[in-house]
């Protein structure tokens, strides 16, 4: 359903000229370079709004595709890879932008989505965020604000996700489910044992000292000569290595411990 269009592009923002000098006067080289070749999908039934956004992004060097309805939009959103999807809140033929968003999320599509809407009430913004959108921009809007929000979403998406699962040889540790298994067999670990194993895995093939373990696993400084580490390492080793041909937890004489399937690379392993 068509909505009240945003104001037509300001000539200073979206000039008609297509030459390089004009384009650079609109968008400085640094911003132009940041957006160059990014891929944006616009799902918007209002032709004026869609053109306003698409022309601005294309002048910044981005690749833009426009869909005027939800069915076509879902097909393109799923069928191709996009840096950000710009989704109108209200679409024709009974489609609601949030329904499309929920459908994409249910299909496992995690592409950042910016919702555009004339509905500016706080409750509507909350609905959009709860439905899975990454940003919510109300109409009318300035292109400069839209551009800045898109840049922020792209930067956020490029930040590497925290490691969820680690593996050394046939030993796997999942930090989300806080579970561990070796050769497909689940390991029954106490909370402290899991923290100890996770720390060793995070520093796999490296030597970790007793002090490092006390500070990181026990959360406080303690006398490095205490046997609390030896006791927990012994228990952990019995669960991780017992019954398997290749030991993974190694003691490095006079230094600390290491988790590795290549002990020959470690000094003075006992």
N, C-alpha and C positions, 0 to 999 in steps of 0.2 A: 504494500500500500504506500502510495507516494506520500511523502511528508513535506512540511514546509522547507524549501531548499535553503541551504546556507547561502550567504551572500556570494555573488560571483567572484571569481578570483581577482584580487587586487593586481593591477597592472605591474606594480613594482615587484610583486611576488611571482607572477606567472606571465612574463612578457610573451608576445606572439613570435618575436624573432627567434630563430633556431640556431644562429651562429654561435661559435664557441665563446666569443667575447661577451655576448649578451648572457649566455648561460652562466658564465663565471660571475657576472655582476649580480645575478640572482642568488647564487649559492657559492660561497667562497670555496677555493680548491680543497681545503681540509674537509669541509662538510660534504662536498661533492664526492670526494674520494671515499669517504666513509660509507656513503650510500650506493656507490657504484656497484652495479650488478646484483644488488639484493633483489630478491623475488617477493613480490607482494600480490596477494589475491584479494580483490575487492568484491564483496558480495553486497550489492546495493542496487535497489530497483529504481532509485531516483537518478535519472540520467545526468542531470546537472551536477548533483553532488559527486557522482562517480567520475565524471569528466574533470571536475575541479581537483579531486584527489589524484587521479591518474596522471593528469598533465603535470602537476607539480612534482610527483615522484619521478616521472620519466625525465623531466628536465634535470633532475639530480642524478641521472644515470641508472636508475633502477629499472628492472623488468617488471611490468605490471600487467595483470590479466583481470578483466572485469566480468562478473556474472550478474545478471539482472534478476535471478530468482534462486530460491533455495535448493531446488533439485539439481540444477546445473552447478550451483556453488558447492554442494556436498561432493558431487562427482569430481570436480576439479581439486577440491581440498584433499580428497583421499588419493586421487590418481597421480598427483605431482607433489614435489617438495617445495615448500614455501618458507621464507624467513618469518613472515607475519601474515596473518589473515585479518583483513579489515571487514568486520561484519556488521551490517545494519541491524538494528534491534527489531524493526517491524518490516516484514516482507510480504509480498502479495500471495494470493492463493492459500490463505490460512496458515502460512508459515511464520513462525516466531523465531527471531534470531537466536534466542536462548535455547529453543528446541534443537536447532541445528548445532549449536555449540555442544549441547549435552550429547547429541548423537555422535559428533566427532570424538568427544572424550571417551564415550563408551566403546568406540572402535579402536581406542588406543592412540589416537592422533593427538600428539602433545605440542603441535605447532602453536607458538604464541598467538593469541587472538585479542584484537582490540575491538571492542564493541562501540558502535556509534549509535546515539539515540537522542531523540527530542525529549525523552522522559528523564527529567533531571532530578526527580525526588530521591532522597537518600535511600528509601526502600527499594527503588528500582536499581540503583547502583549496587546495593547489597545483593539483590537477586542476581544481577549479572556476575558479580564476583563469585557468588556461591555456585553458579552454574558452571564456572570454570574459566571465565575470561581472565586475561592477564591485565587488562586496562579497560577503562570505561570513559568515553569522551562524549560530552553532551553537545548537541547542535544548538545554535550555530557555533562554529569554532574557527580559529585562525589557522591557516595552513602551517605556520611556524610552530604552533603548539603540537599539531598532529605529527609533524616531522620529528620534533624533539622526542615525543613519546615513542614513536616507532624506533628511533635510534636506541632509546633506552631498552626497549624490548629485545632488539637484536643483540645488544651488548649482554643483556642478562642471559639470553639463550646460549651465548658463546662461552659462558663460564662453565668449566667442566663440572659435571655432577660429582658429588662425593662418592668415593668408592663404596660400593655396597657389598661386593663379594671379592674375596681374595683367594688365590690358589697357589700352592707350592706342591709340585708333583701331584700326588693323588689326595692331598689334604685341602679341603675347601672350608672357608669360614664366611658366613653371611652376617654382616654387621646389622642388618635390619631385623632379621628374625632371631639374631643372636644364637645361631646354631652352627654346628661344625660336624663334618663327616670326613671319613677317610676311606677311600676306595668304595664309596657309596654306603658305608656303614656309619650310622649316626653315632656321635660321641656324646656321652652324658657328662656334661661339665657343670661344676658349680660356678656361680657368678664371678668369683675372683679368678678361677681357672680360665674362664672365657676371656676375661680382660687380659690376663697374662698371655694367652695364646694369640689374641688379636694384636697385642703390642709386638710380639715376636714376628707375626706375619707381616705387620706393617713395616718391619725392619728386616725382612727376609734376606738371607745371604749376607747380613751385616752382624757385627758383634755388638751386643747390648750389654752394658755394664750393670752390676748389681745396683749401683746408685740410680741409674736410669730407670730400672724396674721399680725400685722403691718409690721414686718420685712420681712416676707415671701410672703405675698400677695400684699403689697403696696411697697415693695422693699426699704423701708427706715425706719429709726427710727423716731418715732413720739410720741407725748405726749399720754401715755396710757389712759389718762382721756378723750380724744376726743371721740365724739359720732359717728365718721365715721364708726366704726365697728358695733355699735348697729344698725345703719341705714341699713347697708348692710346685717347683720344677719336677721333683721326683714323682708327685702325684700326676702331674700333667703328662709327663713322659710315659707313665704306665698306661695312660689312656690313649695317647697319640701313637706311640711306637710299639707297644706290646702286641705281639702277634703278627707284625709286619716285617718283611725282610729288610727294608731300608729304613734305618732310624733317621728322623728329621730334626730332633732337638739335641743339640750338642753343647757340651761344656767346654769352654775355652779356658785352659788352665791360667789361673791368676788374673783373669780379666772379667769373664762373665759368661754369656750364653749366646747361642745363635740357632736360628731355625733355617735349615738349608738341606737341599738334597745333593749338595756338592761340597761335602766336608773337606775334601782334599784342598780346597781353596782357602781354608781357615787355618790360622796358626795354632799349633799345640792343642789340637782337639783331643779330648779324652772321653 
